[in-house]
Every structure is written in C-alpha cells, then in structure tokens.
Amino acid sequence: MAQSVKIWFDPEADFLEVLFSDAPGHLCETDHDAIMERVDNQGNILGFSVLNVSKLSKEKPLYAQLIAPNAA
C-alpha cells in the first residue's frame, strides 16, 4: 500500500518539513539541534523538520534518531 509524504521548504526561514501524516501533533527535540520530530499524543512519529538547511555540510550526511517520547 502506497503512503503519501508531504515535503515543504521555506527558503526565507531556511526550514524544511517532511510530514507523513496531517494528523495534529507537536514538535519534540531530537539528539541533533537542527532536527525536530513531530509526534501525536500517542507518541507516533508524524514527520520531522530541519532548521538552517542551507548551512548543512555538503560533505557529511545529517543524522538524528527519531524517537517519539513514549517510545523511549
């Protein structure tokens, strides 16, 4: 079964957001300062956002673990 992904980039804010669901949720910190995860009230990951996209290293990939609060 196919699943849709919504990707949105705001060049003025230098902000990228990837959403797996349009369900209501809130942002939580990750182990990387530039990445936030969006989770619902049950702790399911709905997506993630990346701050300062243009300042990321072109030589190294960006890594962060997406772990919803209830999964820890």
N, CA, C and O atoms as CSV, one atom per row, in Angstrom:
chain,resi,resn,atom,element,x,y,z
A,1,MET,N,N,0.843,-1.179,0.000
A,1,MET,CA,C,0.000,0.000,0.000
A,1,MET,C,C,0.889,1.244,0.000
A,1,MET,O,O,1.801,1.350,0.820
A,2,ALA,N,N,0.637,2.170,-0.897
A,2,ALA,CA,C,1.426,3.398,-1.009
A,2,ALA,C,C,1.046,4.376,0.092
A,2,ALA,O,O,-0.100,4.426,0.538
A,3,GLN,N,N,2.044,5.157,0.522
A,3,GLN,CA,C,1.812,6.174,1.536
A,3,GLN,C,C,2.334,7.503,0.997
A,3,GLN,O,O,3.420,7.552,0.420
A,4,SER,N,N,1.585,8.563,1.177
A,4,SER,CA,C,1.991,9.882,0.719
A,4,SER,C,C,2.890,10.556,1.746
A,4,SER,O,O,2.784,10.314,2.948
A,5,VAL,N,N,3.773,11.404,1.244
A,5,VAL,CA,C,4.652,12.208,2.084
A,5,VAL,C,C,4.542,13.645,1.592
A,5,VAL,O,O,4.612,13.904,0.391
A,6,LYS,N,N,4.370,14.572,2.520
A,6,LYS,CA,C,4.308,15.992,2.166
A,6,LYS,C,C,5.650,16.633,2.540
A,6,LYS,O,O,6.089,16.547,3.687
A,7,ILE,N,N,6.293,17.274,1.562
A,7,ILE,CA,C,7.586,17.933,1.793
A,7,ILE,C,C,7.408,19.409,1.499
A,7,ILE,O,O,6.899,19.786,0.443
A,8,TRP,N,N,7.828,20.236,2.432
A,8,TRP,CA,C,7.656,21.675,2.305
A,8,TRP,C,C,8.960,22.360,2.677
A,8,TRP,O,O,9.558,22.046,3.706
A,9,PHE,N,N,9.409,23.308,1.835
A,9,PHE,CA,C,10.623,24.071,2.104
A,9,PHE,C,C,10.300,25.550,2.072
A,9,PHE,O,O,9.670,26.037,1.133
A,10,ASP,N,N,10.735,26.269,3.106
A,10,ASP,CA,C,10.576,27.717,3.172
A,10,ASP,C,C,11.966,28.329,3.048
A,10,ASP,O,O,12.719,28.326,4.021
A,11,PRO,N,N,12.332,28.861,1.867
A,11,PRO,CA,C,13.683,29.390,1.688
A,11,PRO,C,C,13.971,30.616,2.553
A,11,PRO,O,O,15.113,30.836,2.956
A,12,GLU,N,N,12.944,31.413,2.840
A,12,GLU,CA,C,13.152,32.594,3.680
A,12,GLU,C,C,13.543,32.210,5.103
A,12,GLU,O,O,14.418,32.835,5.701
A,13,ALA,N,N,12.898,31.191,5.637
A,13,ALA,CA,C,13.196,30.721,7.000
A,13,ALA,C,C,14.286,29.656,7.003
A,13,ALA,O,O,14.776,29.277,8.067
A,14,ASP,N,N,14.677,29.163,5.808
A,14,ASP,CA,C,15.679,28.101,5.672
A,14,ASP,C,C,15.246,26.872,6.475
A,14,ASP,O,O,15.999,26.333,7.287
A,15,PHE,N,N,14.000,26.449,6.215
A,15,PHE,CA,C,13.312,25.433,7.011
A,15,PHE,C,C,12.705,24.388,6.085
A,15,PHE,O,O,12.007,24.734,5.132
A,16,LEU,N,N,12.964,23.111,6.359
A,16,LEU,CA,C,12.410,22.002,5.594
A,16,LEU,C,C,11.538,21.165,6.519
A,16,LEU,O,O,11.931,20.855,7.643
A,17,GLU,N,N,10.348,20.799,6.038
A,17,GLU,CA,C,9.467,19.944,6.833
A,17,GLU,C,C,8.988,18.775,5.984
A,17,GLU,O,O,8.587,18.957,4.834
A,18,VAL,N,N,9.032,17.578,6.553
A,18,VAL,CA,C,8.559,16.362,5.902
A,18,VAL,C,C,7.468,15.782,6.796
A,18,VAL,O,O,7.713,15.479,7.964
A,19,LEU,N,N,6.261,15.627,6.246
A,19,LEU,CA,C,5.138,15.114,7.024
A,19,LEU,C,C,4.653,13.795,6.430
A,19,LEU,O,O,4.412,13.691,5.228
A,20,PHE,N,N,4.516,12.802,7.284
A,20,PHE,CA,C,3.975,11.503,6.895
A,20,PHE,C,C,2.464,11.464,7.101
A,20,PHE,O,O,1.781,10.580,6.583
A,21,SER,N,N,1.946,12.436,7.867
A,21,SER,CA,C,0.524,12.489,8.199
A,21,SER,C,C,0.125,13.931,8.472
A,21,SER,O,O,0.944,14.725,8.936
A,22,ASP,N,N,-1.124,14.274,8.189
A,22,ASP,CA,C,-1.660,15.601,8.503
A,22,ASP,C,C,-2.342,15.629,9.872
A,22,ASP,O,O,-2.966,16.626,10.235
A,23,ALA,N,N,-2.224,14.547,10.624
A,23,ALA,CA,C,-2.837,14.476,11.955
A,23,ALA,C,C,-2.231,15.549,12.862
A,23,ALA,O,O,-1.075,15.929,12.677
A,24,PRO,N,N,-3.002,16.043,13.843
A,24,PRO,CA,C,-2.470,17.036,14.772
A,24,PRO,C,C,-1.326,16.452,15.586
A,24,PRO,O,O,-1.336,15.274,15.944
A,25,GLY,N,N,-0.346,17.288,15.870
A,25,GLY,CA,C,0.797,16.845,16.661
A,25,GLY,C,C,1.586,18.030,17.183
A,25,GLY,O,O,1.187,19.182,17.015
A,26,HIS,N,N,2.701,17.736,17.814
A,26,HIS,CA,C,3.566,18.782,18.351
A,26,HIS,C,C,5.024,18.414,18.082
A,26,HIS,O,O,5.346,17.255,17.818
A,27,LEU,N,N,5.902,19.423,18.154
A,27,LEU,CA,C,7.318,19.218,17.884
A,27,LEU,C,C,8.058,18.811,19.153
A,27,LEU,O,O,7.759,19.294,20.245
A,28,CYS,N,N,9.026,17.916,18.991
A,28,CYS,CA,C,9.887,17.471,20.096
A,28,CYS,C,C,11.336,17.546,19.636
A,28,CYS,O,O,11.628,17.383,18.451
A,29,GLU,N,N,12.232,17.789,20.567
A,29,GLU,CA,C,13.655,17.828,20.250
A,29,GLU,C,C,14.172,16.437,19.914
A,29,GLU,O,O,13.603,15.429,20.334
A,30,THR,N,N,15.256,16.398,19.151
A,30,THR,CA,C,15.964,15.155,18.871
A,30,THR,C,C,17.390,15.306,19.392
A,30,THR,O,O,17.708,16.287,20.064
A,31,ASP,N,N,18.237,14.342,19.084
A,31,ASP,CA,C,19.629,14.425,19.524
A,31,ASP,C,C,20.472,15.327,18.624
A,31,ASP,O,O,21.684,15.423,18.817
A,32,HIS,N,N,19.853,15.989,17.643
A,32,HIS,CA,C,20.551,16.936,16.770
A,32,HIS,C,C,19.833,18.274,16.859
A,32,HIS,O,O,18.612,18.338,16.717
A,33,ASP,N,N,20.592,19.347,17.096
A,33,ASP,CA,C,19.994,20.674,17.291
A,33,ASP,C,C,19.178,21.172,16.102
A,33,ASP,O,O,18.254,21.965,16.283
A,34,ALA,N,N,19.500,20.725,14.895
A,34,ALA,CA,C,18.820,21.221,13.702
A,34,ALA,C,C,17.560,20.434,13.350
A,34,ALA,O,O,16.818,20.834,12.453
A,35,ILE,N,N,17.308,19.323,14.041
A,35,ILE,CA,C,16.188,18.456,13.673
A,35,ILE,C,C,15.179,18.359,14.816
A,35,ILE,O,O,15.537,18.143,15.973
A,36,MET,N,N,13.910,18.526,14.452
A,36,MET,CA,C,12.814,18.346,15.404
A,36,MET,C,C,11.897,17.269,14.826
A,36,MET,O,O,11.740,17.172,13.609
A,37,GLU,N,N,11.293,16.463,15.695
A,37,GLU,CA,C,10.328,15.478,15.208
A,37,GLU,C,C,8.924,15.925,15.589
A,37,GLU,O,O,8.724,16.536,16.639
A,38,ARG,N,N,7.952,15.620,14.733
A,38,ARG,CA,C,6.549,15.916,15.006
A,38,ARG,C,C,5.880,14.610,15.398
A,38,ARG,O,O,5.932,13.626,14.659
A,39,VAL,N,N,5.242,14.609,16.582
A,39,VAL,CA,C,4.597,13.402,17.095
A,39,VAL,C,C,3.161,13.720,17.509
A,39,VAL,O,O,2.816,14.872,17.771
A,40,ASP,N,N,2.331,12.673,17.563
A,40,ASP,CA,C,0.968,12.854,18.052
A,40,ASP,C,C,0.931,12.569,19.552
A,40,ASP,O,O,1.968,12.290,20.155
A,41,ASN,N,N,-0.249,12.638,20.155
A,41,ASN,CA,C,-0.378,12.437,21.613
A,41,ASN,C,C,-0.073,11.011,22.060
A,41,ASN,O,O,0.183,10.773,23.240
A,42,GLN,N,N,-0.099,10.057,21.123
A,42,GLN,CA,C,0.240,8.670,21.465
A,42,GLN,C,C,1.715,8.381,21.244
A,42,GLN,O,O,2.172,7.273,21.526
A,43,GLY,N,N,2.476,9.362,20.741
A,43,GLY,CA,C,3.904,9.181,20.527
A,43,GLY,C,C,4.280,8.669,19.152
A,43,GLY,O,O,5.441,8.332,18.919
A,44,ASN,N,N,3.320,8.603,18.228
A,44,ASN,CA,C,3.614,8.171,16.865
A,44,ASN,C,C,4.286,9.304,16.095
A,44,ASN,O,O,3.864,10.457,16.192
A,45,ILE,N,N,5.323,8.985,15.336
A,45,ILE,CA,C,6.029,9.996,14.563
A,45,ILE,C,C,5.206,10.365,13.335
A,45,ILE,O,O,4.844,9.507,12.530
A,46,LEU,N,N,4.916,11.668,13.208
A,46,LEU,CA,C,4.130,12.190,12.095
A,46,LEU,C,C,5.006,12.835,11.034
A,46,LEU,O,O,4.563,13.045,9.905
A,47,GLY,N,N,6.252,13.154,11.390
A,47,GLY,CA,C,7.156,13.802,10.457
A,47,GLY,C,C,8.337,14.403,11.197
A,47,GLY,O,O,8.559,14.139,12.379
A,48,PHE,N,N,9.091,15.220,10.467
A,48,PHE,CA,C,10.242,15.889,11.076
A,48,PHE,C,C,10.516,17.186,10.340
A,48,PHE,O,O,10.044,17.386,9.220
A,49,SER,N,N,11.281,18.069,10.974
A,49,SER,CA,C,11.674,19.326,10.353
A,49,SER,C,C,13.176,19.530,10.544
A,49,SER,O,O,13.778,19.037,11.498
A,50,VAL,N,N,13.760,20.275,9.600
A,50,VAL,CA,C,15.193,20.565,9.635
A,50,VAL,C,C,15.362,22.073,9.544
A,50,VAL,O,O,14.854,22.706,8.618
A,51,LEU,N,N,16.074,22.644,10.501
A,51,LEU,CA,C,16.348,24.077,10.538
A,51,LEU,C,C,17.686,24.371,9.862
A,51,LEU,O,O,18.574,23.519,9.845
A,52,ASN,N,N,17.829,25.560,9.311
A,52,ASN,CA,C,19.081,26.012,8.699
A,52,ASN,C,C,19.606,25.025,7.658
A,52,ASN,O,O,20.777,24.647,7.677
A,53,VAL,N,N,18.732,24.622,6.762
A,53,VAL,CA,C,19.056,23.616,5.750
A,53,VAL,C,C,20.254,24.039,4.900
A,53,VAL,O,O,21.125,23.214,4.626
A,54,SER,N,N,20.319,25.286,4.484
A,54,SER,CA,C,21.397,25.727,3.590
A,54,SER,C,C,22.767,25.730,4.270
A,54,SER,O,O,23.792,25.776,3.589
A,55,LYS,N,N,22.795,25.681,5.586
A,55,LYS,CA,C,24.071,25.703,6.309
A,55,LYS,C,C,24.607,24.304,6.614
A,55,LYS,O,O,25.681,24.164,7.199
A,56,LEU,N,N,23.863,23.273,6.221
A,56,LEU,CA,C,24.308,21.908,6.481
A,56,LEU,C,C,25.502,21.578,5.609
A,56,LEU,O,O,25.641,22.094,4.500
A,57,SER,N,N,26.353,20.722,6.115
A,57,SER,CA,C,27.548,20.301,5.391
A,57,SER,C,C,27.168,19.549,4.120
A,57,SER,O,O,26.289,18.688,4.135
A,58,LYS,N,N,27.829,19.878,3.041
A,58,LYS,CA,C,27.591,19.173,1.788
A,58,LYS,C,C,28.414,17.883,1.715
A,58,LYS,O,O,28.166,17.036,0.856
A,59,GLU,N,N,29.382,17.735,2.604
A,59,GLU,CA,C,30.237,16.558,2.598
A,59,GLU,C,C,29.727,15.439,3.502
A,59,GLU,O,O,29.990,14.265,3.241
A,60,LYS,N,N,29.005,15.791,4.555
A,60,LYS,CA,C,28.570,14.789,5.525
A,60,LYS,C,C,27.048,14.748,5.588
A,60,LYS,O,O,26.397,15.793,5.560
A,61,PRO,N,N,26.476,13.547,5.673
A,61,PRO,CA,C,25.020,13.463,5.855
A,61,PRO,C,C,24.626,13.924,7.254
A,61,PRO,O,O,25.444,13.918,8.175
A,62,LEU,N,N,23.396,14.313,7.400
A,62,LEU,CA,C,22.841,14.741,8.682
A,62,LEU,C,C,22.162,13.545,9.334
A,62,LEU,O,O,21.299,12.915,8.723
A,63,TYR,N,N,22.539,13.228,10.558
A,63,TYR,CA,C,21.966,12.091,11.277
A,63,TYR,C,C,21.247,12.546,12.537
A,63,TYR,O,O,21.719,13.432,13.249
A,64,ALA,N,N,20.111,11.937,12.803
A,64,ALA,CA,C,19.395,12.116,14.064
A,64,ALA,C,C,18.488,10.927,14.246
A,64,ALA,O,O,17.945,10.397,13.277
A,65,GLN,N,N,18.322,10.507,15.478
A,65,GLN,CA,C,17.383,9.425,15.769
A,65,GLN,C,C,16.028,10.041,16.052
A,65,GLN,O,O,15.904,10.937,16.886
A,66,LEU,N,N,15.011,9.556,15.350
A,66,LEU,CA,C,13.647,9.996,15.603
A,66,LEU,C,C,13.023,9.002,16.579
A,66,LEU,O,O,12.679,7.876,16.217
A,67,ILE,N,N,12.890,9.441,17.797
A,67,ILE,CA,C,12.334,8.576,18.840
A,67,ILE,C,C,11.228,9.340,19.530
A,67,ILE,O,O,11.484,10.302,20.255
A,68,ALA,N,N,10.025,8.922,19.311
A,68,ALA,CA,C,8.890,9.571,19.946
A,68,ALA,C,C,9.016,9.419,21.462
A,68,ALA,O,O,9.548,8.413,21.930
A,69,PRO,N,N,8.533,10.409,22.251
A,69,PRO,CA,C,8.687,10.387,23.707
A,69,PRO,C,C,8.188,9.108,24.367
A,69,PRO,O,O,8.816,8.622,25.307
A,70,ASN,N,N,7.077,8.553,23.898
A,70,ASN,CA,C,6.534,7.337,24.512
A,70,ASN,C,C,7.310,6.091,24.131
A,70,ASN,O,O,7.130,5.042,24.751
A,71,ALA,N,N,8.174,6.183,23.119
A,71,ALA,CA,C,8.934,5.017,22.664
A,71,ALA,C,C,10.229,4.847,23.446
A,71,ALA,O,O,10.838,3.778,23.412
A,72,ALA,N,N,10.648,5.875,24.138
A,72,ALA,CA,C,11.938,5.835,24.853
A,72,ALA,C,C,11.855,4.991,26.111
A,72,ALA,O,O,12.846,4.852,26.828
